[in-house]
Amino acid sequence: MKLLCLDVPQPGASLEKYQPHMQDEARHAWQMYKGGIIRDIYFRQDRPGVAIIAEAASVEAAKAALAEFPLAKAGLISWEVIPLGAFTNWESLFAPGNA
C-alpha cells in the first residue's frame, strides 16, 4: 500500500528542540529508505518538515514505523498518514461525448 505521510509538529515543538535529534532522524530515515518503507522523501515548502511517500502493508503498519523516528519518540512530531490508490478515472476522459 502506498501512503502519503506528513509530519505534524506537536505543541511546543521548535527547530531548537528538534536540533539534538536531527542526525539520528536522518540515520533513521536512511534505514527506512534502505528497508523499502520510505520510497520518496521531500522537504515541505510551506513550513519546516517533510512529506514521505511510504510503502507499507497498512496504515497501522506505516504509523508504527513512523512512530520510531527520534522526533516522534521525543514527542515533537506525530504523523498524518493518508492511504493512496491508483487514479482510475482516466477512462472518463475518453468516454463518448468527452472527446
C-alpha positions in Angstrom: 0.0 0.0 0.0 1.3 3.4 -0.9 0.9 6.2 1.7 1.5 9.9 1.9 2.9 10.7 5.4 3.1 14.3 6.6 4.8 15.2 9.8 2.7 17.2 12.3 4.6 19.4 14.8 3.3 19.0 18.3 2.5 21.9 20.6 5.8 23.5 21.9 7.9 21.9 19.2 10.6 24.2 17.7 13.6 23.9 15.5 15.7 24.3 18.6 14.1 21.4 20.2 14.5 19.3 17.0 18.2 20.0 16.7 19.6 17.4 19.1 17.7 14.7 17.3 18.4 15.6 13.7 21.4 13.3 13.0 19.6 10.3 14.4 16.5 11.4 12.5 18.4 11.4 9.2 20.0 8.0 10.0 16.6 6.5 10.8 15.2 7.8 7.6 18.1 6.3 5.7 17.4 2.9 7.3 13.7 3.1 6.4 14.7 4.0 2.8 17.0 1.0 2.6 14.3 -1.1 4.2 11.8 -0.2 1.5 9.4 1.7 3.7 10.4 5.2 2.5 10.1 5.4 -1.3 10.5 9.2 -1.6 11.1 12.0 0.9 10.8 15.7 0.4 11.2 18.9 2.4 8.0 20.7 2.6 8.0 24.2 1.1 5.1 25.6 3.2 6.8 25.1 6.6 9.7 23.2 8.1 9.0 19.4 7.8 8.9 16.5 5.5 6.5 14.7 3.2 7.2 11.0 2.8 5.8 8.6 0.2 5.9 5.3 2.0 5.1 1.7 1.3 3.6 -0.5 4.0 1.1 -3.3 4.4 -1.4 -1.0 6.1 -1.9 2.5 7.6 -1.3 1.0 11.0 2.0 -0.6 9.9 3.1 2.7 8.5 2.1 4.6 11.7 4.1 2.0 13.7 7.2 2.5 11.6 6.9 6.3 11.7 6.5 6.3 15.4 10.1 5.0 15.6 11.5 8.3 14.3 13.5 10.1 17.0 11.4 13.2 16.8 8.3 11.2 17.2 9.7 9.3 20.2 10.7 12.7 21.7 7.0 13.8 21.4 8.0 16.6 19.0 6.0 15.3 15.9 3.2 13.0 15.1 2.2 11.8 11.6 -0.8 12.2 9.3 -0.9 9.1 7.2 -3.0 9.2 4.0 -3.5 5.9 2.0 -3.2 6.4 -1.7 -4.7 4.4 -4.6 -4.3 4.3 -8.4 -6.0 7.1 -10.3 -8.7 5.1 -12.2 -10.7 7.9 -13.8 -8.6 8.1 -17.0 -11.3 6.3 -18.9 -13.8 9.0 -18.2 -11.6 11.3 -20.3 -12.2 9.1 -23.3 -15.9 8.4 -22.8 -18.2 9.3 -25.6 -19.0 13.0 -25.6 -15.8 13.9 -23.9 -13.5 13.9 -26.9 
